[in-house]
Amino acid sequence: MNQFLAILLAACLILSPSAVLAGQDEQQRLDQWMEQTMVDYGIPGMALVVTRGDRIVYARGMGQGEPGRSFTVNTQVPLGELSQTLTALAVVRLVENGQVNLDDPIRKHIPFFRTADPVHSEALTVEDLLTHRSGMDARGYQPGLDPDRSISAGVVDLRRMKPQKDPGEQFRMFSPNYNVLGLLLESLGDEPFETTLRKEVLAPLGMSGTLGETGGDSPRLTDGHGSMFVRPFVRETSFTRYNVPSTGLVSSASDLGRFLLFLHSGVTAGLPDPDDEQEPEPAVLLSDTGRQGLWEPLTGRNRDFGLGWYSREDADGVLRVFRSGDTENHHAQMVFLPDEEVGVAIVANVNHVVHRTLVYPRMANQVLDLMEEDSGPGRPWAGYAHRGLLYLGIVLALGQVYRMRKVPATVVPFRYRGRGRLVLSILRDLAVPVVLLGVLPRVVRFALQLDLTTADYLQAAPDLVLVLVVLSVLSVLKVLLKVAVVMYRPRNPYRVNR
């Protein structure tokens, strides 16, 4: 009888929503942080999972995934580049099983692989691809394939790639490296990438909510959102079939929580799966050395990137391992502290260049700080900066309109004398669109180290682009108005009648 009561009590604690939490104060701080963050930055839906050791201590979803459906820890979002951590884990599993070596030339397993440089193609190894030291980057390749093409077709298209460095020479993030690794998994497993990934990683970890490119048809996949003047709007989410191993997986906060537990302990455990009545059996996927090798750089040349993960010590000397993924409409990230055995997984269904560069990179650190001390969400400085830029743009636009009213009065004197000053004035106005639409995007791209095209800017920051376009159009209209005033030739007010 006592054993029955003990089992019943344990079951109640496990199933209780607050059982996974370390304490009510901590729960309230995290709840408050989520609610305030979503309001401050216009996030429609977000989920947070926090782990300690071998258990989940916080799991909560808030907001809306799509009309009539709440955003929960089981809501699926595209992972973007975070997909690479799962692909890397599958490859490392096969390395430990002896099916492939890190120093194997990739052409040993994919004979038809080649780039535009035959010497580079022969020298490229599995390790070079895993650590993004392949010598390939976006400067030497622009994909032109239909999104529905296969992983194999995407790898074949890399024959147009012009390598920028020798293999192993320099770290440079290039997502198609992991498409090649996805094809490697297909070759070694003699099965589609998704099947091999599920067999080697997802099924043992119980990550049943993680899918490949068919995730677009999943009923739990949330709507994606762009952001316009800090207000979210629904935007279609696109999928590219041949990018599934590198940026195309779909997952949920609950599945990422399972992944975190594996990274802490080396065995599977996690949140209950809503589609499966039975929990997966615990499984040891990698040796401790292999698991730690995921985030420990293999060579001194690559100081903070291992096999799919970044690792860096903070100001207090605490090692933080992290990776994130951004798509045009979603965000996902994982951060964990190996020595502290604490992990954070966050997913959200909105994205904007401000979110990507100023908001999301700070979220996990804010959560970890809240776990350690009684502190509030803090001020939303990134939100203030975002709104401030927009308000500044509006003020500048109104200033241009006001100055256009004075153009006739200021230009008429130049028509008859001081035409050099008039030309300089017109050139100055023409420089505005050149700087705003030509120079400024390149400066931002260089400063933030983001490979953004014009189309990317339209997706990442439609409101900021709109303000820049309006300012540019007003400058051009101002030039046209000056030209019109010059061409109109009334009586010269400076001519002296004799």
Secondary structure, 3 states (H helix, E strand, C coil): CHHHHHHHHHHHHHHCCCCCCCCHHHHHHHHHHHHHHHHHHCCCEEEEEEEECCEEEEEEEEEEEECCEECCCCCEEECHHHHHHHHHHHHHHHHHCCCCCCCCEHHHCCCCCCCCCHHHHHHCEHHHHHCCCCCCCHHHCCCCCCCCCCHHHHHHHHHHCCCCCCCCCCCCCCCHHHHHHHHHHHHHHCCCHHHHHHHHHHHHHCCCCCECHHHHHCCCECCEEEEECCEEEEECCCCCHHHHHHHCCEEEHHHHHHHHHHHHHCECCCCCCCCCCCCCCCCECCCHHHHHCCCCCCCCCCCCECCCCEEEECCCCCEEEEEEEECCCCEEEEEEECCCCEEEEEEECCCCHHHHHHHHHHHHHHHHHHHHCCCCCCCCHHHHHHHHHHHHHHHHHHHHHHHHHCHHHHHHHHHHCCHHHHHHHHHHHHHHHHHHHHHHHHHHHHHHCCCCCHHHHHHHCHHHHHHHHHHHHHHHHHHHHHHHHHHCCCCCCCCCCC
